[in-house]
Amino acid sequence: MTALARPTQGRVIGGVCAALARRFGTSATTMRVIFLLSCLLPGPQFLLYIALWILLPSEDRARTTAW
């Protein structure tokens, strides 16, 4: 598994789905479909997406900082 960081290439909105797809070894499209399908269920999916967008470092910043 790779480090969890939002990639600079392949982003659609914030790069959260692309980062999760890279982390779990699946395609970004598959992760986006899973996210859209999960929005049909009750829960805080959008809040989680926004939180991950804020908390996950961008790939270019993740290279310069070590965590």
Buried (B, 14 or more C-beta within 10 A) or exposed (E): EEBBBBBEEEBEEBBBBBBBBBBEEEEBEEBBEEBEEEEEEEEEBEEEBEEBBEEBBBBEEBEEEEE
